[in-house]
Amino acid sequence: MGSKTGGLSIRGVRTWLEGPGGNAAEQGGRFKALRGAAAWVTTPLLPDDYLHLANPLWSARELRGRIVDVRTETADSATLVIQPGWGFDFGFRPGQYIGIGLLVDGRWHWRSYSLTCPPDWTTPRRGGKRLISIAVKAMPEGFLSSHLVNGVPVGTIVRLAAPQGGFVLPNPLPEKVLFLTAGSGITPVMSMLRAMDRRGQFTDVVHIHSARTADDVMFGTELSRLRERNPSFRTHLHLTADHGKFVPGDLDAELPDWRERSTWACGPAAMLDEIEHHWRGAGLSDQLCVERFEVERSAVGEGGRVTFGASGRTAEADGATSLLEAGESVGVQMPFGCRMGICQTCVVTLSSGHVRDLRNGDEHHQGDKVQTCISAAAGDCTLDV
């Protein structure tokens, strides 16, 4: 039984403090009055400043989380378990991704990673608190991924961006499903598989995963256990060290009914290009859903000085550095989501100058709306942000 004072339970206060803050602006008069009174008492600081001192996760200004566990998956990958704070949407759809920001050497570094847990995931080890997980594979050229896998300590506070993405399963599930993954492309599919297992909703599901060797397979042991618990789930590991790269043309021999299946594919860009070509050739593009982790940069601008109008800050950026990265390098808080040119969250107005789309070389001019995550300076320019 939670104790009560004047009709307000201690448990209720705790739930209010630890629960989502994303809808704070939409809540009614009592909530606004309480926050307003607190702001008046705590002036010149805001209530959020004091809440942050009490608990770093109690922030209504931004989504935050605390890393509570780091588990090795393979020699170069790890699962990070995170306890989110105020405002996180635990009702995300399996297959979606989040942005995660980590403070390293005085700078915030942001990347997007697929959630690997099912929605509303809890574990007795953490007292029934709702948690999320991501899995990160360290890349030779990836500063942040290597740090997350090899150097981030438990207890680290991170910033989070809300779950998003369209690489998700429909409801109800198709009768026949095919997953094609390679490397870390397995991560969004693990969220889907775990959700199916948790809900007892496996239909006829086949998963073909490519990795160099058996030791490089992320979640290998769990995949075996999922197969044992669910007779309608079949997995096939394609080990490239023994059999070469996966070729979509081999599906006719390995899985004769692949044309009848709704397919989700995630992995390296070259593999996805081949899969899309193969499905298009079979007239089945509408049965294929693809998730890409990489921005294909085919164009490089000249670079220049980028001015951020609202703050007056400037950054010197080369032609391969995105406007988003340039802003973050000088402490400008930029809107963003996927960081891959998909979600449109990062769109701002180009006040002056020219920028170039890194994917195709298209140039944008004064007054255009531009995506800062996939655009670079083509000379000096100013952004309305």
N, C-alpha and C positions, 0 to 999 in steps of 0.2 A: 504494500500500500504506500503510495507516495504521499508525503505530508502536504497539507494545504495551508495557505495563508490568505484570508480574505477571498476565498473562492478560486485562487490561482495555485495550481499544484506545482511543486518543485519539478516533477517529471515533465509537466507541460512547459515550464520555462526552459528546461534543458532541451526539450524537443524543438522549441522555437529557435533556440540559439544554434543548435546543430543542424537544423533542417534547412531546406533550400531557401536561399535568399533571392533567387532570380526573379521571383514574382513580388518582391517587396513593394515595388512602385504601384502594383495593382491591388494591394490589400486595402482594407477599409479604414474608416476613420480612427478607430482605436489604435491600430498599428501606427498610423501616421502621427497621431497625437503623442504616442509614447516615444517614437523616434524624435519627434520635434522637441519634446520636453527634454529628452536626453541631450540633444544637440545644444539646447539653450544652457543647460547646466554645465556642459563640458567645453563650451566655447573658451578659447579659439580652436581647440581640437574637436574633431568629430567623434561621435560614439564609436565609430569603427576603429579609431586609433587606440582606444582603450580596450576594445574587444580583442584587437590584435595582440596587445600585451598579455591578455589573459590566455589566449589560445590563438596561434597563428592561422588556424583554419577558420576562425570567426571573422570573416571579411565579407561585407556586402558590396565592396567595390570591384572585386575580381574573384574568379574561381581559383582556389588553392587546394593543394593536397599535400599529404605527408607520405613519403616512401616508408612502408612498414616491413617490407621484406624484399630481398633480392635473391632469386633462385637461379642457379646455373641450369641452362638447357643443353647447350653444347659447348665446345671449347671457345666459341666466339659469339655466344648468344646467351641471354638471360631474361627471365621474367621479372618484372618489377610490379609488386603489389602496392597499391596506393590507396590511402584513406582520404577521399575527397572531403572538402569542407562545405561551407554554405553555398547553395545555389546549383550544385551538380545535379543533372538530370539522370537518375538511375534507371529511367524507363527507356533508355536508348534501344535501338534495334541491333541485334547481332550482325556484325559485319561493319559497323560504323567505326570511325576513327576519332581521336581527340588530338588537340595540340598540347604539347607539354613544354614549358619553359623552365630552364635551369640556370641558376646564377653561377657562372664560372669565371674566376679572375675579374670580378667586378662588372661583367657583362651578362645580360640575359640572352641565352641561346634557345631558339625555338625550333622544334620539329614536330611533325605529325606522325602518330603511330596508331595502328589498329588496336582496338580493344580486343582482348583474347578471352574475357570472361563473359558469362551470360548476364542479362539484366538483373538488377536487385540481388547481386551475389553477396552472400555472407559466409562466414566460416566461424565455427565455435572457438577456434584459436584466437580470434579477435573480438570475443565477447558479443558476437552477433551483429557487429557494426557492418554496414554496407561498404563494400570495397570494390575496386576496379583493378584490372591488371592489363599490362601491355607486355609484349615481348620484343626485345631489341637485339638486332644482329649487328655486331661491330663491323664497320666497313673501313678499309684501309684509308679512304679519303674522308671518312666521317668523324669529325672531331667529337661531336656530341654523342653519337652512338657508341664510340669507343669509351667515352667517359661514363656513360650510363651502364655499360656492361662491366667495365673494369675498375671504376673508381668512385661511383656514387655510394655514399654510406647510408645505411638505414637511419631514418629520422630526418633526412633532407626535406625541406619544404620546396615544393615546385608550384609553378603557375599552370593552370589548366585552361584549355579552350573547350567549349561545349561540344558534345558528340555531334557528328554530322556525317553525311555521305550516303550515297544511294546504292552501295554494294551490299544489298540486304536481300533476305528471302521474303517472298510473298506469304500471305496468310489467307487461306491454308496453303500448306506446302504442296508443290507438284508431286505427282505420283512417282516420277522418276527424276532423280537429281544426279548431276555429275559435277564434281569439283576437280579442277586441274590447277595444281599449285607447284611452285618450285621455291626453294630457299625460304626466305622470310615471308614469301607470299602465302604461306600457310596460316599466318596470324589471324586475318579476319575470318577465315574458314573455321579456325578453332573456336571462336566465339559462337559461330553458327552450330557446330557440332556439339559443343557443351550445352547450348540452349536446347537443342533437340533431345539430348540425353536426359537433361534435367526434367523436361516436360513429357518425356516418353513419346515423342512425336516423330521418330524415325520412319520415313517412308522407304522406298527403294533407293538407297544412296550409295554412290560409288565415288571414291576419292583416289585420284592418281597423283602422287607427289614425287617430284624429282629432287634429288640431292646427290652430292658427289659420292659419299659413302654412307653406310648405315650410321656411323658416328656423327654425321652432319645433319641427321634428321631431327628437327625440333619436335618435341612432344612425342617422340617415338614410342615410349612405354605407354603413354596415355592412349594413343591411337590403337594400340593392341588391346587395351582394356575396353575401350569403346566398342571395338569389333566383337569382343567376347560377350559383352552385355547386350548387344543389339544385332541379332542375326540378319536383319535387313541392311546392315551397313557393311560394305566391303571396301578394303583399302588395298592399294597396290603401290609399292615403293619402286620407283625407277632410279636405279643407282647409275649415275652418268660415268663414274670411273670404270664401271664394268660394261655398260651398254651404250655409251655415248649419250648425246642429248636427246631429250624427248622430242619425238616427231609426231605431229597430229595425224599424219597418214597411217601410223601404226594402230590407230584406234579400231580400224575395221577388224583386225585380227584379235586385239586385246579385249574389245568391248563392242561387239557387233551391233548392239542397240543404241549406240551413242547418239544417233540422229533423233531418237525418241526422247531424249533427256533435256531438261532445262539445265544449262551449264553456267557455272561461275568459275572464272579463271583469274588467277593473280600470281604474278611472278616477274621475272626480268622482262624488259621491254621487247627484246628480240623474240622471246617465246610467245608473248602476247600478240605480237605482229603476225607470227605464223598461225596462231590459233584463229585470229580474226580473219585472216586470208582463207583459211581452210573452211571455216563456217560460212563465210560469204560465198565461196565457190559452191557450197552445198545448198545455198539458198536458205540458210538457217540463222542468219544474223539476229533475227528477233528472238532466238532461243539462247543467246549468249550475253552474259553480263561480265564485264572486265573491270578490274581495279588495277590502276597503275600507280606505283610508288614514286616514279621518276618524272621529272619535267625534261622532255627532250629539247635541248637547247641547240637550235640549228643556226641561230643568228647571234651576232655580238655587236653591240653598239659601240660608239666611239668613247663613251664615258664622259664625265664632266662633273661640274659642281651641282649638287642637288640641294635646293633650298626648301625647307619645310615652313610654309607661310605662317601657320598658327604660332609656332614657337620661335621662328626666326633662326633656327639652327641650320647649319649647312654640313654637307658631307661630300668629300671628294670620292667619287666612285668610278671604277673602271667599267668597261663595256660589258663585262660578264657578271657584274654584281647587281642583283635585283634592287629596285627602289625600296622594297620592304627591308631588305638586309642593310641597305645604306642608312635608312632611318633608324633602325635598331642599333646600329653601331655608334650613333651619337645620342642615344637615349630618347628618341622620339617614340611615343606610344602610338603604334600604327594598328589600324584594324586588320585582322587577318582571320583566316579559317584553315583551308586545306593546304595553303602554300604551294599549290600545284596548278593554279589557273582554272579550277573547276567550280568552286562554290560562289565566287563573286563577292565574298565578304570584304575583300581588300580594296574594292574599287574606290578611287578618289578622282577629283578633277585636276587636270593638268592646267595650272594657271598661266604658265608661260614656258616656252622652249619646246623641245622635242624629246620623245622617248621611243624606244624600239622594243617590240615584242620579241622576247628571246626564243620563242618557238618557231616563228615563221618570218621574222624580219620586218613585219609591218610597222610602219612609223605612225606615231600619233602626235597631234599638234595641240596648240593652245585651245582650251575649252573642251577637249575630249575627256571622256571618262576612261581611266586606265586601271588595269589590274597591277598593283605594285609588286605582287609576288613573282610575276613572269615578265616584267618590263624593266629595262635598264636605260640609263641616261644616254641620249644621242646628242651630246653637247650639254651646256648649262640649262637647267630647268628648275621650275618651282612648282611644288605640289600644294594644293589647298588642304592641308592637314597639319 
